Amino acid sequence: MKRWGIITTLLAVLLAAALFRLAEQRGWIGLGAEAKSVDGMIQEIALRDSGDKPEVEEDQLYKGDLLLVNGDYKIRPQGTQPDITELAGKPELLGRAAMLDHKIELSRRVALKFAAMIDAAAQDGVTHFMISSGYRSEAEQSKLYAEKGGDYALPPGYSEHHLGLALDVGSTQGMMANADEGKWLEKNAARYGFVLRYPADKTDVTGISFEPWHFRYVGLPHSMIMQRNNLVLEEYLDLLQEKRSISTTVEGREYDVRYYGPEEISQIRLPKNRDYALSGDNRGGLILTVYP
C-alpha cells in the first residue's frame, strides 16, 4: 500500500507540473480566473500577464474607443481621435458610400473599417449608403445647438461626434429605419466593431430618442457583447465595472476584457504574446482589451 501511495503522489506531482507548464504556455498564469457568464459565449477568464506594469498617465483615462460621452460626461480634449481626416476625394475611406457634405471628417482608422463594412453589405445587395455627418468640433456643435436647439442636438462638449468615432449614416432610398441599409447595419454592424448607439428601446438609458442613423465605433469584442446582450454603451460599461473581467469568443477568436477602477490602475499587468488596447471610459475607469 505504501508503494502505491508513492506512485499516486508521483503521478499527481507530474500532472500538476504538466498543467502548470500548459498554463504558462497559454498565458493563463497572472491575473487569475473568474467565471463571468453573461451572454453564453463568455467563458472563464484568465488574462495573460507578462509582469510588466505600464505607465498609465491620467490622459489615458479620457481617451480610447470606449469613452462615454453623453449629457453627463463631457469629452476632454484628449478624447478626440488623433487621425481626424476629410473623407472627400479618398475612395479608400468612403468605399461605396455617398456623402451629403464634402466637408465631412472622421477618424481615418474608423473610416477604413466603415468602408470595409459597407463593402460587405454590397455583397448582400445593400449599396445605397450616404454619410451625412461625422466628426464635429465644439464650435460646429455650438452652432448646430444654437440653430436646432436641445431637442435635436446636444450641447457642445457632450456629443459623440466630437470623438471622431461616430457618424450619421442614411440611405438614398428612404428613411433609415425602414431602408435596407438601416436594417443591414442594425443586424451586422456589430461584427465590424460598430453599434447602433441610440436604439428605440433604450431611450430611458441613453436619454436620446431613437436615431437609426447614428452609429458608433467601439471595436471588437465590445460591439458583439453589446449586441448579444442588448446593451447600450452606458449599460456595457456598468457591466464591466460590476464583473471586472470577462472573456468572449467572436467567430472562433477569443478576447479578454478587464475593467480597472481608479483605485486599481496600479494593478494593471500587460498581456504576454498578445496584442492589447487600453481605453478609458471617461468616468475614471480603464479597460484593458486583449486580442487573439
VOKOL-506111 format. One line per 5 residues: number of its first residue (from 1); their letters; for each residue x, y, z of N, C-alpha, C. Coordinates in Angstrom, 2 decimals. Each point is the difference from the previous one (the first is absolute). Layout:
BEGIN
NUM = A = X Y Z X Y Z X Y Z | ...
//
This chain:
BEGIN
1 = MKRWG = 0.83 -1.20 0.00 -0.83 1.20 0.00 0.86 1.26 0.00 | 1.15 -0.07 0.75 0.90 1.15 0.05 0.55 0.29 -1.39 | 0.33 -1.11 -0.75 0.54 0.16 -1.35 -1.01 0.68 -0.91 | -1.27 -0.42 0.10 -1.04 0.62 -0.84 -0.21 1.46 0.39 | 0.14 0.31 1.28 -0.14 1.39 0.44 1.08 0.88 -0.61
6 = IITTL = 1.23 -0.53 -0.06 1.11 0.76 -0.60 -0.25 0.23 -1.48 | -0.46 -1.06 -0.70 -0.28 0.10 -1.43 -1.09 1.02 -0.27 | -1.08 -0.05 0.83 -1.11 0.94 -0.17 0.46 1.44 0.20 | 0.82 0.21 1.02 0.52 1.35 0.28 0.86 0.49 -1.15 | 0.86 -0.91 -0.52 0.87 0.36 -1.12 -0.81 0.39 -1.23
11 = LAVLL = -1.05 -0.79 -0.30 -0.85 0.32 -1.15 -0.68 1.35 0.18 | -0.45 0.28 1.22 -0.67 1.28 0.27 0.95 1.17 -0.21 | 1.27 -0.17 0.45 1.00 1.06 -0.18 0.29 0.23 -1.47 | 0.16 -1.11 -0.77 0.26 0.12 -1.44 -1.15 0.68 -0.72 | -1.23 -0.36 0.38 -1.17 0.61 -0.63 -0.07 1.49 0.32
16 = AAALF = 0.28 0.34 1.23 -0.03 1.42 0.38 1.05 0.79 -0.76 | 1.18 -0.59 -0.15 1.08 0.69 -0.74 -0.39 0.20 -1.45 | -0.62 -1.03 -0.59 -0.43 0.11 -1.41 -1.04 1.09 -0.16 | -0.94 0.05 0.92 -1.04 1.04 -0.07 0.60 1.38 0.20 | 1.00 0.12 0.86 0.65 1.29 0.23 0.71 0.46 -1.27
21 = RLAEQ = 0.72 -0.94 -0.66 0.68 0.36 -1.25 -0.99 0.42 -1.06 | -1.13 -0.70 -0.10 -1.03 0.36 -0.97 -0.57 1.39 0.29 | -0.21 0.28 1.28 -0.52 1.32 0.37 0.99 1.10 -0.36 | 1.32 -0.28 0.22 1.00 0.99 -0.37 0.01 0.25 -1.50 | -0.05 -1.08 -0.79 0.04 0.12 -1.45 -1.18 0.78 -0.52
26 = RGWIG = -1.15 -0.16 0.58 -1.21 0.66 -0.49 -0.28 1.32 0.71 | 0.89 0.38 0.91 -0.16 1.28 0.65 -1.09 0.04 1.04 | -0.32 -1.14 0.58 -1.11 -0.03 0.96 0.43 0.47 1.39 | 1.30 0.08 0.22 0.49 0.36 1.32 0.13 1.51 0.06 | -0.59 0.62 0.96 0.12 1.45 0.07 -1.11 0.61 0.82
31 = LGAEA = -1.02 0.48 -0.65 -1.03 0.76 0.69 -1.05 -0.87 0.66 | 0.10 -1.31 -0.21 -0.97 -0.87 0.66 -1.21 -0.25 -0.84 | -0.81 -0.99 0.38 -1.17 -0.39 -0.79 -1.27 0.30 0.76 | -0.97 0.53 -0.73 -1.31 0.28 0.60 -1.06 -0.44 -1.00 | -1.02 -0.70 0.47 -1.08 -0.41 -0.89 -0.95 1.15 -0.20
36 = KSVDG = -0.14 0.47 -1.23 -0.83 1.16 -0.29 -0.95 -0.34 -1.13 | -1.10 -0.64 0.29 -0.96 -0.37 -1.03 -0.97 1.14 -0.23 | -0.04 0.50 -1.23 -0.89 1.09 -0.33 -0.89 -0.37 -1.16 | 0.59 -0.35 -1.13 -0.82 -0.22 -1.20 0.05 -1.43 -0.50 | 0.55 -0.90 0.78 0.10 -1.38 -0.44 1.27 -0.26 -0.79
41 = MIQEI = 0.60 1.06 -0.52 1.26 -0.13 -0.73 1.17 0.42 0.88 | -0.28 0.60 1.13 1.06 0.46 0.89 0.43 -1.16 0.89 | 1.29 -0.26 -0.01 0.53 -1.15 0.70 0.86 0.46 1.18 | 0.61 -0.97 0.65 0.88 0.33 1.12 1.19 0.79 -0.53 | 0.32 1.09 0.70 1.07 0.87 -0.47 1.29 -0.30 0.74
46 = ALRDS = 1.10 0.13 -0.72 1.32 -0.13 0.59 0.95 0.82 -0.88 | 0.17 1.26 0.30 0.80 0.87 -0.83 1.48 -0.35 0.10 | 0.69 0.12 -1.12 1.43 -0.24 -0.01 0.72 1.17 0.67 | 1.05 -0.31 0.71 0.68 1.01 0.79 1.50 -0.11 -0.24 | 0.59 1.07 -0.51 1.44 -0.01 -0.23 0.75 0.47 1.24
51 = GDKPE = -0.74 0.55 0.96 0.64 0.53 1.18 0.41 1.46 -0.15 | -0.10 0.56 -1.21 0.37 1.39 -0.22 -1.15 0.92 0.37 | 0.32 1.07 0.70 -1.01 0.98 0.38 0.09 1.19 -0.94 | -1.09 0.34 -0.67 0.05 1.17 -0.89 -0.03 1.29 0.80 | 0.58 1.03 -0.58 -0.10 1.32 0.59 -1.30 0.63 -0.49
56 = VEEDQ = -1.02 -0.01 0.81 -1.30 0.52 -0.38 -0.12 1.44 0.47 | -0.01 0.91 -0.96 -0.16 1.40 0.33 -1.48 0.34 0.08 | -0.31 1.10 0.65 -1.40 0.38 0.18 -0.70 0.20 -1.34 | 0.73 0.47 -1.01 -0.58 0.19 -1.33 -0.66 -1.26 -0.53 | 0.59 -1.17 0.32 -0.50 -1.26 -0.54 -1.41 -0.30 0.47
61 = LYKGD = -0.39 0.55 1.13 -1.34 -0.24 0.53 -1.07 0.72 -0.79 | 0.42 0.89 -0.87 -0.95 0.83 -0.73 0.21 -0.05 -1.50 | 0.56 -1.11 -0.48 0.11 -0.22 -1.43 -0.13 -1.49 -0.29 | -0.41 -0.32 -1.24 -0.19 -1.40 -0.37 -1.35 -0.22 -0.66 | -0.25 -1.23 -0.44 -1.21 -0.34 -0.76 -1.24 -0.16 0.86
66 = LLLVN = 0.16 -0.09 1.33 -1.13 -0.29 0.88 -0.42 1.17 0.87 | 0.41 1.20 -0.38 -0.38 1.17 0.78 -1.51 0.21 -0.03 | -0.55 0.27 1.15 -1.41 0.36 0.10 -0.12 1.52 -0.06 | -0.65 0.48 -1.05 -0.26 1.43 -0.14 -1.50 0.16 -0.15 | -0.61 0.66 0.97 -1.45 0.22 -0.04 -0.33 1.24 0.83
71 = GDYKI = -1.24 0.17 0.35 -0.40 1.19 0.74 0.63 0.13 1.37 | 0.55 -1.09 0.52 0.63 0.02 1.33 1.52 0.04 -0.06 | 0.57 -0.46 -1.10 1.45 -0.12 -0.10 0.51 0.76 -1.22 | 0.72 1.06 0.27 0.51 0.86 -1.06 1.33 -0.52 -0.51 | 0.22 0.12 -1.31 1.27 -0.42 -0.56 1.11 0.93 0.46
76 = RPQGT = 1.17 -0.56 0.19 1.19 0.80 0.26 0.79 0.11 -1.30 | 0.88 0.97 -0.12 0.72 0.20 -1.27 0.70 -1.26 -0.50 | 0.56 -0.79 0.91 0.73 -1.20 -0.42 -0.93 -1.10 -0.50 | -1.31 0.18 0.16 -0.94 -1.02 -0.44 -0.21 -0.05 -1.50 | 0.30 1.08 -0.70 -0.16 0.01 -1.45 1.09 -0.86 -0.64
81 = QPDIT = -0.39 -0.84 -0.95 0.96 -0.85 -0.69 1.07 0.84 -0.69 | 1.26 -0.45 0.02 1.09 0.81 -0.55 0.09 -0.02 -1.52 | -0.78 -0.88 -0.66 0.15 -0.16 -1.45 -1.23 0.49 -0.76 | -0.61 1.09 0.47 -1.17 0.57 -0.69 0.41 0.46 -1.39 | -0.78 -0.38 -1.01 0.32 0.35 -1.37 -1.26 0.21 -0.81
86 = ELAGK = 0.10 0.82 -1.05 -1.12 0.17 -0.91 -0.17 -1.25 -0.85 | -1.24 -0.36 -0.30 -0.28 -1.21 -0.78 -0.05 0.28 -1.50 | -0.30 1.23 -0.37 -0.17 0.34 -1.42 1.29 -0.28 -0.78 | -0.19 -0.60 -1.17 1.13 -0.28 -0.88 0.85 -1.17 0.43 | -0.48 -0.79 0.97 0.76 -1.13 0.51 -0.87 -1.26 -0.07
91 = PELLG = -0.05 -0.62 -1.17 -0.90 -1.15 -0.18 0.29 -1.14 0.96 | 1.24 -0.12 0.47 0.31 -1.08 0.93 -0.68 0.21 1.34 | -0.40 1.26 0.31 -0.67 0.30 1.25 -1.51 0.02 -0.15 | -0.46 0.29 -1.20 -1.45 0.08 -0.26 -0.59 -1.32 -0.43 | 0.81 -0.83 -0.65 -0.56 -1.23 -0.55 -1.09 0.32 -1.00
96 = RAAML = -1.15 -0.63 0.16 -1.12 0.20 -0.92 -0.98 1.07 0.48 | 0.31 0.67 1.10 -0.94 0.94 0.58 0.06 1.36 -0.71 | -1.15 0.66 -0.07 -0.05 1.38 -0.45 0.11 0.90 1.22 | 0.21 1.31 -0.25 0.08 0.96 1.10 -0.99 1.13 -0.23 | -0.67 0.39 1.08 -0.91 1.13 -0.09 0.76 1.32 -0.04
101 = DHKIE = 1.16 0.01 0.64 0.82 1.21 0.12 1.45 -0.38 -0.27 | 0.67 0.71 -0.90 1.37 -0.34 -0.36 1.02 0.45 1.04 | -0.46 0.59 1.09 0.91 0.39 1.07 -0.01 -0.97 1.17 | -0.66 -1.13 -0.16 -0.11 -0.97 1.10 1.37 -0.57 0.35 | 0.25 -0.08 1.31 1.25 -0.56 0.52 -0.31 -1.17 0.93
106 = LSRRV = 1.00 -0.85 0.18 -0.14 -1.17 0.88 1.40 -0.50 0.32 | 0.12 -0.78 1.05 1.26 -0.69 0.25 0.34 -0.86 -1.22 | 1.21 0.12 -0.49 0.40 -0.79 -1.17 -0.12 -1.49 0.28 | 0.42 -0.41 1.18 -0.07 -1.41 0.38 -1.45 -0.50 -0.03 | -0.92 0.79 0.52 -1.40 -0.40 0.05 -0.62 0.04 -1.39
111 = ALKFA = 0.40 0.98 -0.81 -0.52 0.09 -1.37 0.39 -1.24 -0.81 | 1.19 -0.47 0.19 0.44 -1.22 -0.71 -0.85 -1.20 0.41 | -0.31 -0.09 1.28 -0.83 -1.10 0.48 -1.43 0.12 -0.51 | -0.51 1.24 -0.07 -1.34 0.20 -0.52 -0.07 -0.36 -1.49 | 1.03 0.39 -0.76 0.04 -0.33 -1.42 0.00 -1.50 -0.21
116 = AMIDA = 0.76 -0.73 0.82 0.02 -1.46 -0.10 -1.37 -0.58 0.32 | -0.70 0.61 0.96 -1.31 -0.50 0.39 -1.03 0.17 -1.12 | -0.02 1.16 -0.64 -0.99 0.18 -1.05 0.38 -0.74 -1.28 | 1.27 -0.32 -0.15 0.37 -0.91 -1.08 -0.62 -1.37 0.24 | -0.02 -0.41 1.26 -0.64 -1.28 0.34 -1.50 0.08 -0.23
121 = AAQDG = -0.60 1.15 0.30 -1.43 0.17 -0.25 -0.32 -0.12 -1.48 | 0.91 0.50 -0.84 -0.21 -0.08 -1.45 -0.07 -1.44 -0.47 | 0.71 -0.88 0.69 -0.07 -1.42 -0.36 -1.38 -0.57 0.24 | -0.77 0.68 0.86 -1.39 -0.40 0.26 -0.99 0.84 -0.81 | 0.53 0.80 -0.92 -0.86 0.79 -0.85 -0.48 1.30 0.61
126 = VTHFM = 0.63 0.43 1.12 -0.39 1.24 0.68 1.07 1.04 -0.29 | -0.34 1.02 -0.77 1.05 0.88 -0.54 -0.28 1.50 0.10 | -1.16 0.41 0.52 -0.38 1.41 -0.09 0.25 0.76 1.31 | 1.24 -0.01 0.45 0.35 0.70 1.24 0.40 1.44 -0.29 | -0.34 0.88 0.92 0.43 1.39 -0.09 0.42 0.49 1.39
131 = ISSGY = 1.22 0.51 0.10 0.49 0.57 1.26 -0.43 1.46 0.05 | -0.71 0.36 1.06 -0.49 1.37 0.12 0.76 0.82 1.04 | 0.73 -0.66 0.91 0.75 0.72 1.01 1.05 -0.92 0.60 | 1.09 0.60 0.44 1.06 -0.75 0.65 0.53 0.76 1.19 | 1.29 0.29 -0.01 0.61 0.76 1.09 -0.50 1.44 -0.02
136 = RSEAE = -0.25 0.54 1.20 -0.34 1.41 0.14 0.85 0.62 1.11 | 0.52 1.16 -0.26 0.69 0.75 1.05 -1.03 0.56 0.95 | 0.45 0.49 1.15 -0.94 0.60 0.95 -0.61 1.27 -0.58 | 0.76 0.71 -0.83 -0.53 1.21 -0.64 -1.15 -0.36 -0.95 | 0.18 -1.08 -0.76 -1.06 -0.44 -0.92 -1.22 -0.47 0.78
141 = QSKLY = 0.23 -0.70 1.10 -1.11 -0.48 0.81 -0.73 1.18 0.65 | 0.74 1.01 0.39 -0.61 1.18 0.59 -0.93 0.69 -0.99 | 0.44 0.09 -1.24 -0.83 0.61 -1.04 -1.25 -0.83 -0.25 | 0.18 -1.33 -0.07 -1.14 -0.89 -0.21 -0.99 0.08 1.15 | 0.52 0.06 1.21 -0.85 0.07 1.19 -0.80 1.30 0.02
146 = AEKGG = 0.65 1.08 -0.42 -0.68 1.29 -0.04 -1.10 0.01 -1.06 | 0.26 -0.67 -1.12 -0.96 -0.01 -1.11 -1.16 -0.96 0.25 | 0.30 -1.19 0.54 -1.01 -1.06 0.10 -0.61 -0.14 1.38 | 0.73 0.42 1.03 -0.52 -0.12 1.35 0.26 -1.35 0.64 | -0.32 -0.10 1.27 0.28 -1.20 0.78 -0.78 -1.23 -0.39
151 = DYALP = -1.11 0.17 -0.71 -0.78 -1.16 -0.43 0.68 -0.75 -1.14 | 0.90 0.67 -0.68 0.65 -0.60 -1.18 1.48 -0.28 0.24 | 0.66 0.88 0.76 1.46 -0.11 0.17 0.39 0.11 1.47 | 1.12 -0.65 0.33 0.56 0.11 1.35 0.84 1.26 0.11 | 0.18 0.52 1.19 0.85 1.18 0.16 1.44 -0.31 -0.43
156 = PGYSE = 0.75 1.00 -0.39 1.40 -0.22 -0.38 0.78 -0.62 1.15 | 0.81 -1.01 -0.36 0.78 -0.71 1.01 -0.63 -1.30 0.45 | -1.29 -0.19 -0.29 -0.72 -1.19 0.48 -0.48 -0.90 -1.14 | 0.50 0.23 -1.19 -0.41 -0.79 -1.16 1.06 -1.03 -0.36 | -0.43 -1.20 -0.35 0.93 -1.03 -0.45 0.71 0.40 -1.29
161 = HHLGL = -0.57 0.91 -0.73 0.63 0.42 -1.26 1.35 0.68 0.24 | 0.25 0.46 1.22 1.30 0.59 0.31 1.12 -1.05 0.01 | -0.36 -1.26 0.17 0.99 -1.07 0.12 0.69 -0.34 -1.33 | -0.75 0.12 -1.09 0.49 -0.50 -1.28 -0.27 -1.47 -0.19 | -0.78 -0.59 0.94 -0.34 -1.43 -0.05 -1.44 -0.23 -0.45
166 = ALDVG = -0.78 1.08 -0.10 -1.43 -0.13 -0.29 -0.31 0.66 -1.34 | -0.97 -0.57 -0.69 -0.44 0.60 -1.26 -1.49 -0.25 -0.19 | -0.62 0.91 -0.71 -1.41 -0.14 -0.36 -0.07 -0.53 -1.41 | -0.73 -1.11 -0.16 -0.06 -0.70 -1.28 -1.45 -0.10 -0.44 | -0.27 0.44 -1.21 -1.35 -0.09 -0.55 -0.05 -0.91 -1.21
171 = STQGM = -1.15 -0.02 -0.62 -0.21 -0.77 -1.21 -0.58 0.92 -1.08 | 0.48 -0.14 -1.19 -0.56 0.78 -1.10 -1.34 -0.55 -0.44 | -0.45 -1.07 0.60 -1.24 -0.66 -0.39 -1.18 0.32 0.92 | 0.26 0.75 1.09 -1.11 0.31 0.90 0.45 0.13 1.44 | -0.95 0.02 0.91 0.30 0.13 1.43 0.82 -1.18 0.48
176 = MANAD = 1.03 0.29 0.81 0.94 -1.03 0.42 -0.68 -1.12 0.80 | -1.02 0.34 0.77 -0.68 -1.01 0.82 -0.66 -1.07 -0.85 | -0.37 0.35 -1.22 -0.70 -0.95 -0.88 0.84 -0.49 -1.16 | 1.08 0.69 -0.30 0.83 -0.33 -1.17 0.81 -1.27 0.24 | 0.34 -0.66 -1.08 0.84 -1.20 0.10 1.35 0.32 0.65
181 = EGKWL = 0.51 1.20 -0.26 1.29 0.39 0.57 -0.07 0.05 1.53 | -1.08 0.57 0.52 -0.16 0.06 1.45 -0.17 -1.37 0.62 | -0.79 -0.84 -0.65 -0.23 -1.34 0.51 1.28 -0.83 -0.03 | 0.78 0.17 -1.08 1.24 -0.78 -0.11 0.98 0.40 1.09 | 0.15 1.31 0.20 0.93 0.46 1.03 -0.44 -0.42 1.39
186 = EKNAA = -1.27 0.10 0.29 -0.49 -0.38 1.32 0.31 -1.46 0.30 | -0.05 -0.83 -1.03 0.24 -1.42 0.17 1.49 -0.35 -0.01 | 0.79 0.67 -0.84 1.37 -0.44 -0.27 1.11 0.91 0.49 | -0.31 1.24 0.36 1.06 0.95 0.33 0.90 -0.49 1.13 | -0.56 -0.71 0.97 0.79 -0.45 1.15 1.15 -0.90 -0.40
191 = RYGFV = -0.15 -0.73 -1.09 1.07 -0.89 -0.46 1.22 0.79 -0.44 | -0.18 1.28 -0.26 1.09 0.85 -0.48 0.41 1.05 1.04 | -0.51 -0.14 1.22 0.40 0.89 1.07 -0.89 1.20 0.23 | -1.11 0.11 -0.76 -0.90 1.14 0.12 -1.27 -0.40 0.75 | -0.61 0.99 0.65 -1.28 -0.24 0.68 -0.98 1.11 -0.35
196 = LRYPA = -1.28 -0.37 -0.05 -1.07 1.00 -0.09 -0.09 0.64 1.37 | 0.41 1.25 0.08 0.23 0.62 1.30 -1.28 0.35 0.75 | -1.06 0.38 -0.73 -1.22 0.46 0.66 -1.21 -0.78 -0.51 | -0.13 -1.27 0.42 -1.14 -0.81 -0.44 -1.31 0.45 0.63 | -1.09 -0.43 -0.61 -1.33 0.44 0.43 -0.35 -0.46 1.41
201 = DKTDV = 0.48 -1.17 0.39 -0.40 -0.55 1.30 0.92 0.41 1.14 | 0.92 0.95 -0.23 0.96 0.39 1.04 0.00 1.50 0.26 | -1.06 0.67 -0.40 -0.01 1.45 0.18 0.05 0.40 1.47 | -0.53 -0.85 0.88 0.05 0.32 1.43 1.41 -0.11 0.56 | 0.85 -0.76 -0.68 1.39 -0.17 0.43 0.91 1.07 -0.61
206 = TGISF = -0.13 0.19 -1.31 0.88 0.94 -0.70 -0.44 1.45 0.16 | -1.30 0.20 0.24 -0.52 1.35 0.06 -0.17 0.63 -1.37 | 0.16 -0.81 -1.05 -0.09 0.46 -1.39 -1.10 -0.78 -0.71 | -0.83 0.69 -0.73 -1.05 -0.69 -0.76 0.62 -0.86 -1.10 | -0.78 -0.90 -0.52 0.46 -0.97 -1.01 0.66 0.71 -1.18
211 = EPWHF = 1.25 -0.38 -0.27 0.73 0.53 -1.15 0.53 -1.18 -0.82 | -0.78 -0.47 -0.97 0.42 -1.17 -0.79 1.19 0.27 -0.90 | 0.45 1.23 -0.05 1.11 0.39 -0.88 1.33 0.15 0.74 | -0.02 0.03 1.33 1.21 0.33 0.77 0.72 -1.29 0.43 | 1.19 -0.22 -0.59 0.80 -1.18 0.32 1.33 0.43 0.60
216 = RYVGL = 0.43 -0.77 0.97 1.21 0.33 0.76 0.95 -1.19 -0.04 | 1.28 0.29 -0.22 1.00 -1.06 0.03 0.48 -0.20 1.44 | -0.09 -1.25 0.47 0.54 -0.37 1.31 1.03 -1.12 -0.12 | 0.01 -0.68 -1.16 0.96 -1.08 -0.22 -0.47 -1.34 0.51 | 0.65 -1.04 -0.49 -0.23 -1.36 0.48 0.85 -0.24 1.24
221 = PHSMI = -0.50 -0.80 0.92 -1.24 -0.78 -0.01 -1.19 0.76 0.58 | 0.25 1.26 0.38 -1.00 0.76 0.75 -1.33 0.12 -0.76 | 0.09 0.25 -1.30 -1.22 0.15 -0.79 -0.82 -1.28 0.01 | 0.66 -1.15 -0.06 -0.73 -1.27 -0.02 -0.59 -0.32 1.36 | 0.71 0.29 1.06 -0.55 -0.22 1.34 -1.23 0.87 0.20
226 = MQRNN = 0.09 1.23 -0.44 -1.13 0.92 0.14 -1.20 -0.49 -0.80 | 0.23 -0.46 -1.22 -1.12 -0.48 -0.82 -0.62 -1.26 0.59 | 0.81 -0.94 0.40 -0.51 -1.27 0.52 -0.85 0.20 1.26 | 0.34 1.01 0.77 -0.69 0.22 1.27 -0.94 1.19 -0.01 | -0.22 0.58 -1.20 -0.89 1.15 -0.15 0.39 1.13 0.96
231 = LVLEE = 1.28 0.38 -0.06 0.53 1.04 0.87 0.40 1.22 -0.82 | -0.24 1.17 0.53 0.60 1.22 -0.54 1.27 0.29 0.80 | 0.76 0.97 -0.44 1.32 0.21 0.60 -0.08 0.27 1.49 | -0.97 0.77 0.44 -0.15 0.27 1.43 -0.13 -1.31 0.79 | -0.84 -0.90 -0.51 -0.24 -1.28 0.68 1.22 -0.91 -0.08
236 = YLDLL = 0.69 0.04 -1.13 1.18 -0.86 -0.16 1.11 0.41 0.97 | 0.23 1.29 0.13 1.02 0.46 0.93 -0.37 -0.34 1.44 | -1.28 0.08 0.32 -0.45 -0.41 1.34 0.24 -1.49 0.21 | -0.24 -0.79 -1.04 0.24 -1.45 0.08 1.47 -0.28 0.26 | 0.89 0.66 -0.74 1.43 -0.21 0.19 0.42 0.40 1.41
241 = QEKRS = -0.53 1.10 0.46 0.35 0.45 1.35 -0.47 -1.00 1.06 | -1.13 -0.63 -0.25 -0.52 -0.99 0.95 0.77 -1.31 -0.06 | 0.22 -0.51 -1.22 0.62 -1.31 -0.16 1.52 0.04 0.11 | 0.59 1.15 -0.31 1.45 0.22 0.05 0.76 -0.70 -1.12 | -0.35 -1.23 -0.34 0.71 -0.69 -1.07 -0.91 -1.00 -0.68
246 = ISTTV = 0.06 0.01 -1.34 -0.79 -0.94 -0.80 0.83 -0.44 -1.19 | -0.43 -1.09 -0.58 0.64 -0.51 -1.21 -1.10 -0.50 -0.92 | 0.18 0.20 -1.29 -1.01 -0.44 -0.95 0.66 -0.45 -1.29 | -0.72 -0.78 -0.78 0.51 -0.49 -1.27 -0.83 0.58 -1.13 | 0.66 0.56 -0.98 -0.65 0.56 -1.18 0.60 -0.66 -1.23
251 = EGREY = -0.84 -0.73 -0.73 0.43 -0.70 -1.21 1.24 -0.85 0.27 | -0.01 -0.72 1.12 1.07 -0.92 0.33 1.23 0.64 0.60 | -0.04 1.31 0.22 1.15 0.72 0.56 -0.34 0.48 1.41 | 0.89 -0.26 0.94 -0.28 0.31 1.39 0.57 1.36 0.40 | -0.82 0.79 0.65 0.38 1.32 0.50 -0.17 0.03 1.51
256 = DVRYY = 0.90 0.71 0.66 -0.10 0.20 1.44 -0.13 1.49 0.28 | -0.86 0.33 0.96 -0.24 1.39 0.36 0.04 0.12 1.52 | 0.70 1.02 0.47 0.04 0.21 1.46 -0.17 1.48 0.30 | -0.78 0.28 1.02 -0.28 1.37 0.43 0.79 0.31 1.26 | 0.59 1.19 0.04 0.73 0.48 1.18 -0.61 1.31 0.47
261 = GPEEI = -0.41 0.02 1.25 -0.48 1.24 0.58 1.16 0.92 0.31 | -0.27 1.25 0.34 1.07 0.97 0.26 1.02 -0.48 1.03 | -0.48 -0.74 1.00 0.89 -0.47 1.06 0.78 -1.25 -0.39 | -0.30 -0.57 -1.18 0.63 -1.26 -0.42 0.99 0.18 -1.14 | 0.19 1.22 -0.48 0.84 0.23 -1.17 1.40 -0.56 0.20
266 = SQIRL = 0.52 0.10 1.20 1.36 -0.46 0.27 0.13 -1.52 -0.10 | -1.13 -0.72 -0.03 0.04 -1.47 -0.06 0.09 -0.54 -1.43 | -0.08 0.86 -1.01 -0.01 -0.45 -1.38 1.32 -0.69 -0.34 | -0.11 -1.14 -0.67 1.15 -0.71 -0.55 -0.24 -0.21 -1.49 | 1.02 0.21 -0.80 -0.15 -0.14 -1.44 -0.08 -1.46 -0.41
271 = PKNRD = -0.77 -0.32 -1.03 -0.11 -1.39 -0.46 1.28 -0.45 -0.70 | 0.23 -1.27 0.04 1.20 -0.58 -0.60 -0.35 -0.65 -1.34 | 0.74 0.37 -1.04 -0.12 -0.61 -1.33 -1.38 0.19 -0.63 | -0.71 1.04 0.39 -1.28 0.33 -0.63 -0.13 1.51 -0.12 | -0.65 0.44 -1.07 -0.25 1.42 -0.16 -1.06 0.45 1.00
276 = YALSG = 0.04 1.26 0.37 -0.95 0.51 0.97 -0.24 1.48 -0.26 | -1.04 0.53 0.61 -0.30 1.43 -0.06 -0.51 0.45 1.34 | 0.31 1.24 0.34 -0.52 0.62 1.21 -0.94 1.13 -0.40 | -1.13 0.10 0.68 -0.93 1.09 -0.24 -0.57 0.47 1.32 | -0.06 1.30 0.15 -0.74 0.53 1.13 -1.48 -0.10 -0.27
281 = DNRGG = -0.81 0.22 1.05 -1.45 0.01 -0.20 -0.57 1.41 0.19 | 0.89 0.97 0.25 -0.39 1.40 0.24 -0.72 0.17 1.33 | 0.08 -1.05 0.83 -0.60 0.07 1.34 1.03 -0.30 1.08 | 1.27 -0.08 -0.40 1.07 -0.28 0.95 0.51 -1.42 -0.05 | -0.69 -0.89 -0.76 0.41 -1.38 -0.11 0.85 -0.24 -1.25
286 = LILTV = 0.67 -1.15 -0.02 0.86 -0.38 -1.13 -0.32 -1.43 -0.39 | -0.08 -0.24 -1.32 -0.38 -1.31 -0.52 1.14 -0.57 -0.83 | 0.43 -1.19 0.35 1.04 -0.72 -0.74 -0.68 -1.04 -0.87 | 0.23 0.07 -1.30 -0.53 -0.98 -0.95 1.16 -0.79 -0.58 | -0.04 -1.32 0.14 1.05 -0.87 -0.51 -0.52 -0.73 -1.22
291 = YP = 0.69 0.16 -1.12 -0.46 -0.56 -1.26 0.58 -1.40 -0.24 | -0.65 -0.74 -0.90 0.50 -1.35 -0.32 1.43 0.06 -0.54
//
